[in-house]
Amino acid sequence: MSTAPHGSQAGADRGRTSAFKAPPSDEPQTAPQSPATRASGQSARLGVIRQVAGWVSSPTGLRWLGLAGSVTVAISGARSVGLAGAAVLAAAWLGLRTVTATRWLLVTAALWALPLLVAPPLFSGDATAYACQGQLFRHGLSPYRYGVADLPCTWLARMPEIWWHTRSPYGPLWLVLSGLAGGPRWWLAVGVLRAVALAGILLVVGYGSRLARALDTDPSRVAWLGVASPLVLLHAVSGVHNDALMAGLVVAGLAGTVGARWGLRAGILLGLAVAVKATAVVAVPFALLMVKRRAAAGLAAAAVAAFAGVTAATGLGLGWLAALSGTSTALIQWTSPPTGAGMAAGYLLRWVGRPELAPVALAVARGLGLAVLAVVLMALWLRARWRQARTTAAIIRGAGLALAATALLGPVFFPWYALAPLAVLSAAPLTGRAERWLGWLVAGLALIVMPSGAGIASMTKPVGSFADLALVTVLAVVWLRRLRAGRARPTPTAR
């Protein structure tokens, strides 16, 4: 039996070793891809990305994206990361602007509201102020004469010390409702305040849709702008601001003027709105334009009677009107354009070495703002009156703009002040461009307050105030140019 030589055996072993060499890694070897195969894979990946992006941008995808933002806000609580959730919510809401299915939008709004309903109040500390003032009322102390520290309130430690001795600027009806929330348990107080805010939103849903149909406006605009907006969700559902109830009563009162014979119901609703917050009185002159002369008298009498009746029943008097000035004195923020312009003037005066004149500049700017507001309100009312013969839509639009001007030109402005004008304007006919700009404004307003209640305006005082000064200057120049152009236009002569 013969054997192979030793050298030949070694060569064979080397050959087998070379033939069965293991791959350099644990990954299985694959055949090299052709350019066509690689292009096909990239196309498939791009197709998946497009499909996902298309789903996210679809109404259904935006609905769940907004829910994710709402859940983020609720879970984050007072932490700053909740503002990112608010941004996602606002972006999803903007994406639904072209949706016209009213019921679908209302269901979406309810879905977005659910996480906020089980979370504590966010984006403001006003819930504590409401409950504490309610405790004063329950104990027989007038919130128009005493501060919450005079009792003291059960939740005094939750409130900033600046508000401990501030008198209430709210109407007597609101103090009665706050009294229901003035019990010893915080969760019960929040539940009552949230129920009242939801009642205001439901009034906007019901009466806003009725008003929109009377004006030949799509009710889906009420659902999108007046109910599902981030301002409503963050500052009415979560923040439980009394502006939600005022907004609902104002919209209900304006809707009650449509086809009114005597105007009594509309007057009562508007009188109750004024008994919540004084700014609701701006809507009353526009409501009078919506009805005939006989009904106008009934509307005015009913509004006065409703307000006087609530005031007399509570025994609180009109002390809340004087308390309004105290609130504006304590709050100096550039979110009010007149206040911002006055702040900028104060910075300039300090820069030139006259700091003692800064408070004077602020007071003058605020005074000019109120003077401009009076002119704007009169102009809006006269314009609505002149157009009354053509359409009542101009009256409702004028009422919404008047409420917006009252909020912006007053000494103090917070995002939730926009709830009432937003609710009214949602029922009025708006151009696509106006609706688009209004949507972006609402989304921006939803992001200027942190979940803890701290205002971004307080962190950006110099920048915001000089931006206000520039805005006021530009508007003044534009107005003067238009005034000159109107005077220079030749008047027609009779032939």
Beta strands, then each sheet from edge to edge (+ up, - down):
end
